[in-house]
Amino acid sequence: MLFSRFFAPTSKDTPADAQIASHRLMLRAGMISQTASGIYCWLPLAVRVLDKISRIICEEQDRIGAQRVYFTTIQPANLWIESGRYDSYGKEMLRLRDRKDGEFLYSPTNEEQATDVFRQYVQSYRGLPTMLYQIHWKFRDEIRPRFGVMRGREFLMKDGYSFDLNFEGAQRTYRDVFRSYVRTFQRMGLTPIPVQADSGAIGGNMSHEFQILAESGENTLYYDRKLLTASGDELSTIFAATDEKFDPQASPIPEKELMVSRGVEVGHIFYFGAKYSKSMNAFVLNDKGEKVFPEMGSYGVGVSRLVGAIIEASHDERGIIWPEPVAPFDVTLLNLHVKNERCCEMARKIYDAISSERDVLYDDRDITVGEKLADADLIGIPWQIIVGPKNLENGMVELKNRRTGEVVKTSPEAAIGRFA
């Protein structure tokens, strides 16, 4: 991608109303544009990150047998009346009427619709277990939207719904999803901290929040340092709690092993039994012809929230530092002097050699060297290949690691070989 043709309206100015790093940097990097309070347009740079995050999520969901769908964003109110949640959900739900005066709502979550789809097509135990998921836009009318995409009103979310014949099956599914979430966040370059949690408006009695560490996080986390190196099922057995649940007098962890950090919630999984299948009469017949109400679970990941959370966890005074798996591009190629024929020839040679295998942003803009270097650090692509006339005189280009700041001089061929 040529930067001269890429829609990324970067800015030097720090937005006055942006209180946290992710909000400031996403606006300055040209990733989002505010339309209304808590509602943003997602611009090309941000969309590339959303796509990378979504692909990892989908791969891990597919791996455990979940199947992708698209539920509707607008739902009839009668589904929520049937489940008993229409009046109790509160003012966060955006309610509306169509031209025939029918009552509808903009989806804040999809337990009811998933249950409705299930009951239409599955009547036998042979159709179990079933797990459906989607990545779709949602709306919750937050009373005080703030912190940019971290607490907006419109957001992209992965939500999944499982149906099992009995509690044992539901437990297996819950464990499968737990492990898949651990893998998902680890693949994004993150350290997930699973914390036992309340189920809130969703209902149920088995629930975990997944937090990632960030200095500006809304939650204070207390956890065993073993969590930083554990994986898989181990994570569900190691102590972690938020400040709301932590009692220092009853802590099971010795003080020297207890870690205290700020965290951002990026995922939440729930088991709630037959809460919705019973209220909506979504039964199946077992092998004896008896009615059974499936045991259900709900599993969410804040996809758009993750973009902000990753930035909160990974940035410096110059800008964003993307983990490689979710970066909008793998490499940014900087031609420091676009009017220098030799620089242009070498930059084009490098671009042609690696762009077929890697996502490359080639900065071919006719702007100052300082502006190019500042934008490269602001946008935070993991690797920079810097082509300038002085180094080319010695047959060299510069290779910079955005995370460490290390800059090495290398031959163009070696730079190509590093990425091709």
KOLMIDREN-383750 format. One record per residue (C-alpha): residue number from 1; residue in one letter; x, y, z. Coordinates in steps of 0.02 Angstrom, whole numbers, m for minus. Example, Ala and Ser with C-alpha at 12.3 -4.5 7.8 and 13.67 -1.06 7.14 Angstrom:
BEGIN
1_A_615_m225_390 $
2_S_684_m53_357 $
// end
This chain:
BEGIN
1_M_0_0_0 $
2_L_67_172_m48 $
3_F_48_296_94 $
4_S_11_433_m33 $
5_R_m149_338_m77 $
6_F_m190_273_97 $
7_F_m325_362_196 $
8_A_m238_389_363 $
9_P_m262_571_416 $
10_T_m124_581_548 $
11_S_m109_733_661 $
12_K_23_812_774 $
13_D_m109_889_886 $
14_T_m163_805_1047 $
15_P_m354_806_1061 $
16_A_m406_907_1213 $
17_D_m550_794_1263 $
18_A_m456_629_1248 $
19_Q_m417_571_1425 $
20_I_m323_409_1395 $
21_A_m181_356_1282 $
22_S_m281_244_1165 $
23_H_m409_380_1129 $
24_R_m274_510_1096 $
25_L_m168_397_987 $
26_M_m312_325_886 $
27_L_m369_502_843 $
28_R_m193_562_805 $
29_A_m152_408_699 $
30_G_m308_433_594 $
31_M_m388_270_651 $
32_I_m559_337_705 $
33_S_m670_488_678 $
34_Q_m804_535_804 $
35_T_m982_548_738 $
36_A_m1074_572_902 $
37_S_m1042_542_1086 $
38_G_m976_364_1102 $
39_I_m1000_329_915 $
40_Y_m852_321_795 $
41_C_m814_290_612 $
42_W_m674_163_595 $
43_L_m549_216_463 $
44_P_m438_103_355 $
45_L_m292_86_477 $
46_A_m408_33_618 $
47_V_m508_m83_505 $
48_R_m349_m179_465 $
49_V_m322_m207_651 $
50_L_m503_m259_677 $
51_D_m483_m384_535 $
52_K_m324_m458_609 $
53_I_m406_m477_781 $
54_S_m563_m551_704 $
55_R_m466_m679_604 $
56_I_m376_m744_759 $
57_I_m541_m754_853 $
58_C_m625_m848_711 $
59_E_m483_m972_693 $
60_E_m489_m1015_877 $
61_Q_m680_m1026_880 $
62_D_m681_m1138_727 $
63_R_m550_m1246_811 $
64_I_m671_m1293_952 $
65_G_m817_m1325_835 $
66_A_m909_m1160_849 $
67_Q_m997_m1106_690 $
68_R_m1006_m928_629 $
69_V_m1172_m841_595 $
70_Y_m1241_m664_582 $
71_F_m1385_m624_697 $
72_T_m1484_m467_660 $
73_T_m1439_m302_740 $
74_I_m1623_m253_750 $
75_Q_m1728_m376_851 $
76_P_m1915_m385_886 $
77_A_m1957_m340_1065 $
78_N_m2067_m493_1086 $
79_L_m1913_m606_1101 $
80_W_m1852_m507_1250 $
81_I_m2027_m497_1323 $
82_E_m2033_m687_1311 $
83_S_m1869_m707_1405 $
84_G_m1921_m579_1536 $
85_R_m1777_m459_1501 $
86_Y_m1862_m323_1399 $
87_D_m1912_m215_1547 $
88_S_m1771_m265_1664 $
89_Y_m1626_m229_1547 $
90_G_m1638_m43_1577 $
91_K_m1604_116_1480 $
92_E_m1445_50_1399 $
93_M_m1559_m38_1274 $
94_L_m1605_70_1124 $
95_R_m1790_41_1090 $
96_L_m1878_93_930 $
97_R_m2039_70_830 $
98_D_m2058_36_645 $
99_R_m2186_116_528 $
100_K_m2317_m13_580 $
101_D_m2290_35_762 $
102_G_m2203_m131_798 $
103_E_m2083_m131_946 $
104_F_m1901_m168_908 $
105_L_m1731_m143_987 $
106_Y_m1551_m123_931 $
107_S_m1458_m278_992 $
108_P_m1351_m256_1149 $
109_T_m1328_m447_1157 $
110_N_m1405_m600_1075 $
111_E_m1456_m735_1200 $
112_E_m1638_m721_1150 $
113_Q_m1610_m725_964 $
114_A_m1487_m869_975 $
115_T_m1614_m967_1077 $
116_D_m1752_m926_952 $
117_V_m1647_m985_805 $
118_F_m1600_m1144_898 $
119_R_m1779_m1190_945 $
120_Q_m1838_m1170_765 $
121_Y_m1719_m1300_697 $
122_V_m1660_m1417_835 $
123_Q_m1790_m1532_916 $
124_S_m1685_m1686_953 $
125_Y_m1539_m1723_1068 $
126_R_m1447_m1778_911 $
127_G_m1428_m1594_867 $
128_L_m1324_m1563_1024 $
129_P_m1200_m1495_1065 $
130_T_m1219_m1339_959 $
131_M_m1117_m1179_971 $
132_L_m1149_m1025_863 $
133_Y_m1049_m864_862 $
134_Q_m1039_m701_769 $
135_I_m933_m544_757 $
136_H_m1057_m402_739 $
137_W_m1095_m224_790 $
138_K_m1193_m191_948 $
139_F_m1265_m39_1036 $
140_R_m1282_1_1220 $
141_D_m1336_175_1268 $
142_E_m1203_209_1399 $
143_I_m1253_352_1514 $
144_R_m1074_421_1510 $
145_P_m979_358_1358 $
146_R_m794_399_1379 $
147_F_m617_343_1344 $
148_G_m645_330_1156 $
149_V_m678_152_1096 $
150_M_m648_82_1270 $
151_R_m821_134_1327 $
152_G_m921_183_1175 $
153_R_m1104_159_1136 $
154_E_m1079_68_970 $
155_F_m950_m72_970 $
156_L_m894_m228_877 $
157_M_m911_m385_979 $
158_K_m886_m570_961 $
159_D_m1030_m659_1048 $
160_G_m1056_m847_1053 $
161_Y_m1194_m958_1121 $
162_S_m1185_m1142_1166 $
163_F_m1320_m1276_1190 $
164_D_m1283_m1440_1280 $
165_L_m1393_m1585_1333 $
166_N_m1337_m1585_1515 $
167_F_m1228_m1497_1643 $
168_E_m1077_m1609_1609 $
169_G_m1082_m1564_1426 $
170_A_m1101_m1379_1467 $
171_Q_m949_m1389_1580 $
172_R_m845_m1466_1441 $
173_T_m900_m1330_1322 $
174_Y_m859_m1196_1451 $
175_R_m684_m1268_1474 $
176_D_m659_m1277_1285 $
177_V_m707_m1094_1268 $
178_F_m597_m1046_1416 $
179_R_m446_m1128_1334 $
180_S_m488_m1052_1165 $
181_Y_m494_m878_1242 $
182_V_m325_m903_1323 $
183_R_m251_m954_1155 $
184_T_m340_m810_1068 $
185_F_m267_m675_1179 $
186_Q_m96_m755_1185 $
187_R_m91_m760_995 $
188_M_m121_m572_997 $
189_G_35_m548_1101 $
190_L_m63_m520_1262 $
191_T_m55_m597_1436 $
192_P_m234_m641_1487 $
193_I_m281_m637_1671 $
194_P_m441_m740_1698 $
195_V_m540_m679_1848 $
196_Q_m694_m763_1921 $
197_A_m836_m641_1898 $
198_D_m1020_m603_1922 $
199_S_m1135_m638_1775 $
200_G_m1234_m476_1792 $
201_A_m1383_m453_1677 $
202_I_m1339_m611_1579 $
203_G_m1376_m725_1727 $
204_G_m1294_m887_1779 $
205_N_m1171_m946_1912 $
206_M_m1008_m989_1821 $
207_S_m917_m843_1745 $
208_H_m743_m777_1705 $
209_E_m683_m608_1649 $
210_F_m525_m599_1543 $
211_Q_m418_m449_1587 $
212_I_m259_m387_1506 $
213_L_m131_m281_1597 $
214_A_m130_m94_1563 $
215_E_m77_49_1675 $
216_S_m233_149_1633 $
217_G_m352_2_1661 $
218_E_m514_31_1755 $
219_N_m490_m122_1868 $
220_T_m361_m160_2001 $
221_L_m307_m342_1989 $
222_Y_m232_m450_2127 $
223_Y_m158_m612_2062 $
224_D_m29_m747_2088 $
225_R_128_m710_1987 $
226_K_115_m888_1918 $
227_L_m21_m821_1801 $
228_L_111_m732_1699 $
229_T_190_m896_1644 $
230_A_43_m1018_1655 $
231_S_m58_m1079_1506 $
232_G_m216_m1172_1462 $
233_D_m315_m1253_1602 $
234_E_m186_m1198_1731 $
235_L_m251_m1022_1718 $
236_S_m423_m1070_1785 $
237_T_m348_m1138_1946 $
238_I_m230_m994_1991 $
239_F_m291_m855_2103 $
240_A_m344_m688_2028 $
241_A_m470_m560_2089 $
242_T_m524_m381_2057 $
243_D_m523_m252_2196 $
244_E_m710_m278_2222 $
245_K_m681_m461_2269 $
246_F_m509_m456_2349 $
247_D_m496_m471_2538 $
248_P_m314_m445_2595 $
249_Q_m352_m531_2760 $
250_A_m408_m689_2670 $
251_S_m285_m690_2525 $
252_P_m229_m868_2480 $
253_I_m68_m800_2405 $
254_P_87_m752_2507 $
255_E_122_m567_2497 $
256_K_287_m592_2404 $
257_E_197_m692_2268 $
258_L_49_m572_2253 $
259_M_50_m457_2103 $
260_V_m52_m296_2093 $
261_S_m85_m217_1924 $
262_R_m214_m118_1829 $
263_G_m316_m214_1702 $
264_V_m439_m193_1559 $
265_E_m579_m318_1532 $
266_V_m579_m383_1353 $
267_G_m683_m543_1366 $
268_H_m816_m624_1474 $
269_I_m886_m800_1475 $
270_F_m1044_m860_1563 $
271_Y_m1133_m1022_1601 $
272_F_m1317_m993_1643 $
273_G_m1398_m1163_1627 $
274_A_m1577_m1171_1562 $
275_K_m1618_m988_1601 $
276_Y_m1663_m945_1421 $
277_S_m1709_m1116_1352 $
278_K_m1843_m1135_1488 $
279_S_m1913_m959_1478 $
280_M_m1924_m972_1288 $
281_N_m1980_m1155_1285 $
282_A_m1832_m1210_1180 $
283_F_m1832_m1396_1221 $
284_V_m1766_m1551_1135 $
285_L_m1819_m1733_1154 $
286_N_m1690_m1849_1231 $
287_D_m1662_m2031_1182 $
288_K_m1815_m2080_1288 $
289_G_m1929_m1953_1204 $
290_E_m1929_m1840_1358 $
291_K_m1922_m1651_1350 $
292_V_m1753_m1578_1401 $
293_F_m1710_m1395_1409 $
294_P_m1530_m1372_1347 $
295_E_m1396_m1302_1459 $
296_M_m1329_m1140_1386 $
297_G_m1178_m1027_1394 $
298_S_m1132_m857_1323 $
299_Y_m957_m802_1272 $
300_G_m904_m625_1226 $
301_V_m748_m535_1166 $
302_G_m745_m347_1142 $
303_V_m664_m339_970 $
304_S_m665_m150_951 $
305_R_m624_m130_1137 $
306_L_m472_m242_1110 $
307_V_m399_m116_988 $
308_G_m401_17_1124 $
309_A_m345_m105_1258 $
310_I_m195_m163_1157 $
311_I_m141_17_1133 $
312_E_m163_51_1320 $
313_A_m50_m98_1355 $
314_S_77_m60_1220 $
315_H_128_120_1182 $
316_D_259_249_1224 $
317_E_277_438_1214 $
318_R_299_431_1025 $
319_G_147_325_984 $
320_I_74_151_968 $
321_I_179_m9_976 $
322_W_78_m146_892 $
323_P_108_m330_934 $
324_E_154_m410_769 $
325_P_3_m526_754 $
326_V_m123_m382_756 $
327_A_m23_m242_675 $
328_P_m109_m154_529 $
329_F_47_m184_424 $
330_D_200_m294_452 $
331_V_324_m167_387 $
332_T_329_17_347 $
333_L_452_66_212 $
334_L_512_245_223 $
335_N_584_332_71 $
336_L_663_484_154 $
337_H_692_579_m9 $
338_V_562_545_m143 $
339_K_649_665_m264 $
340_N_811_566_m255 $
341_E_811_443_m399 $
342_R_923_317_m312 $
343_C_813_316_m156 $
344_C_658_291_m261 $
345_E_735_146_m358 $
346_M_793_57_m201 $
347_A_630_86_m107 $
348_R_530_19_m254 $
349_K_645_m132_m267 $
350_I_620_m173_m83 $
351_Y_433_m143_m93 $
352_D_411_m256_m245 $
353_A_516_m393_m164 $
354_I_421_m406_0 $
355_S_245_m339_m32 $
356_S_185_m501_m111 $
357_E_218_m593_53 $
358_R_199_m459_186 $
359_D_83_m313_220 $
360_V_191_m162_181 $
361_L_150_23_197 $
362_Y_267_117_81 $
363_D_285_299_134 $
364_D_310_382_m34 $
365_R_240_550_22 $
366_D_332_711_m20 $
367_I_347_774_159 $
368_T_492_809_277 $
369_V_602_672_349 $
370_G_547_720_525 $
371_E_363_703_480 $
372_K_391_531_404 $
373_L_488_466_554 $
374_A_360_538_676 $
375_D_213_461_582 $
376_A_301_293_576 $
377_D_323_292_765 $
378_L_147_359_793 $
379_I_63_224_688 $
380_G_174_94_772 $
381_I_202_m37_637 $
382_P_324_m165_710 $
383_W_465_m144_583 $
384_Q_531_5_485 $
385_I_645_m5_334 $
386_I_721_167_310 $
387_V_795_213_141 $
388_G_901_372_138 $
389_P_1036_441_21 $
390_K_1178_442_148 $
391_N_1161_259_194 $
392_L_1137_210_11 $
393_E_1305_285_m30 $
394_N_1377_145_77 $
395_G_1257_14_8 $
396_M_1152_11_166 $
397_V_977_42_231 $
398_E_916_53_411 $
399_L_806_m76_496 $
400_K_715_m16_652 $
401_N_619_m118_779 $
402_R_478_m8_842 $
403_R_461_m99_1009 $
404_T_643_m95_1061 $
405_G_695_59_964 $
406_E_848_m35_901 $
407_V_913_26_733 $
408_V_1037_m75_631 $
409_K_1117_m38_464 $
410_T_1105_m181_341 $
411_S_1114_m215_157 $
412_P_953_m198_56 $
413_E_966_m383_13 $
414_A_974_m431_197 $
415_A_825_m319_234 $
416_I_727_m403_95 $
417_G_779_m574_158 $
418_R_719_m530_333 $
419_F_539_m512_272 $
420_A_527_m609_109 $
// end
